[in-house]
């Protein structure tokens, strides 16, 4: 293919597509650029593997530090395990792409997006999402696109399309909207208590621009003479399907109509029906077409059974407006909350139950040195709030090897992190680094929103002064033709067999996080608005239950949490505090047992479980960095004696001399008659001479000044 360059104007900012220049052996390739940010995106298809009964789509997003003119750290000096933001970008690409591939497709598909240049102004993630659609069209893979994504920011009262990093940090909203010709297909947002109606308008605003990008992609492939591929689904023999359907339809309908609230009881009844069909097929002659079909495709029975269960469950919701557990469409499952469920060795804990979903969240208060260093392309260099989400197999009654967190765990953790972030105290108000770990102990729908609620409980239990508590609810959808039913607080079967998982988190006053994923090819703004509005009373109901357990952050922290004290010094004094080879700061740490973190702006944070140790370290540093003036009073220690006076250390590395005439208000014969080495004495600076020497006196010190100095401070 000859080189083609197409420019698209998006809200005054140019997006450039370069096709036919790079990666000629990939199925399809596009270099998508905005500003000086460039993302190379490829899509490739290869023959399917034997026995695959799902869509084997693999999405990879790669960051190269050369894109920002940087050399990777570490011993190997090359990129290693993908950073968290790279994993989240993989998910951002995968989630709107996956529903647009035919559900019968079994060929291996791989989309690879690589950021090869970045100007630290234009985020590459939404470019990668749109680029994935272009590359797929160029690869002539069956695809119900085009698809595109944009970011929407809110600065003041104005929505901005594809804001810069600076505009995102200064604004109230960071929203990504992806859509297809059929409607919105994915939403991802972090917000600072944005009202429901404003969020709806922002999504609508973003989708209008998405439609422009979709139109541009259609024009592009028309110019290139490429037609969208529409492959027919492979034909299947209905013999086995009819056999299973005749035997399970009525029993499954009966189980679903019992409105069984216990998931385990319902699942056991459905498993029994499925097993009875397998037994019936096994009893057929080996030459029977049904037996032959079952042997040739062992997974076919389960697939057909799932399809029948899905149809009946959805029909019951659409026609009867009753869910499988008997709830109304807008009803939340029973809620219970507890705090302080673990000993105070952990700094805060919260247990959140919604139906059969149970999440235990544990909050840890760390020192500034515990902040996570970010080694990626993005401007943020540190994270001081971390949320980690764990989903062990026992939470769904299964067994499997325990591995490191996968993309799902990383994504759910990031969503809960984003939901709480706007409500956290500032670094100046509360200098702790915060880590919350949410352990999913039982799962039956929306553990990510359970993690949001559990995190709020654990942080309040730890004494973190949240601006407001945050709760969350997950909304679902059943769409059959023109009939649409929005479901509040979906459980596992409704997520598994439904069309949407729409998570909404926020405070009583607005939304702080959104995440919407679809299994259909798009959704109208009318339905999205209905889901957002329906989520609010559910959020508030859950929030009331949480506040009935703990209505404000605890006033005191765990005795095992570090106590932090801060002091601001002149940045030029940092070297003095550290000392040659770190000798001085190590000495302070060894003497007091406190941990000391120093930032480039001169902020010193001192931490210790023992508050007295932290106070002592602060006193030492304050003394070292204090700008001395005549009249200042100190409690010092005599370090050496000479015939004409005594030297006194008034702060680490700072000594002054008391002349023998200033030791007492009477004539002193020998210095040793008044002081000895090691004595603690209260002294006042009498003079700072032009050579920087400190002349001290014991005369003329007011009793209150002496008392303050002995108490650990000093008065001037």
Beta strands, then each sheet from edge to edge (+ up, - down):
strand 1: 4-10
strand 2: 13-19
strand 3: 28-34
strand 4: 37-46
strand 5: 57-63
strand 6: 108-117
strand 7: 147-155
strand 8: 158-161
strand 9: 173-180
strand 10: 183-194
strand 11: 335-339
strand 12: 348-354
strand 13: 357-366
strand 14: 372-373
strand 15: 382-383
strand 16: 385-391
strand 17: 433-442
strand 18: 471-480
strand 19: 483-488
strand 20: 500-507
strand 21: 510-518
strand 22: 563-568
strand 23: 595-598
strand 24: 603-608
strand 25: 633-642
strand 26: 645-651
strand 27: 654-659
strand 28: 680-688
strand 29: 694-697
sheet 1: 1+ 2- 3+ 4- 6+ 5+
sheet 2: 8+ 7- 9+ 10- 21+ 20- 18+ 19-
sheet 3: 11+ 12- 13+ 17- 16-
sheet 4: 14+ 15-
sheet 5: 22+ 24- 23+
sheet 6: 25+ 26- 27+ 29+ 28- 25+
end
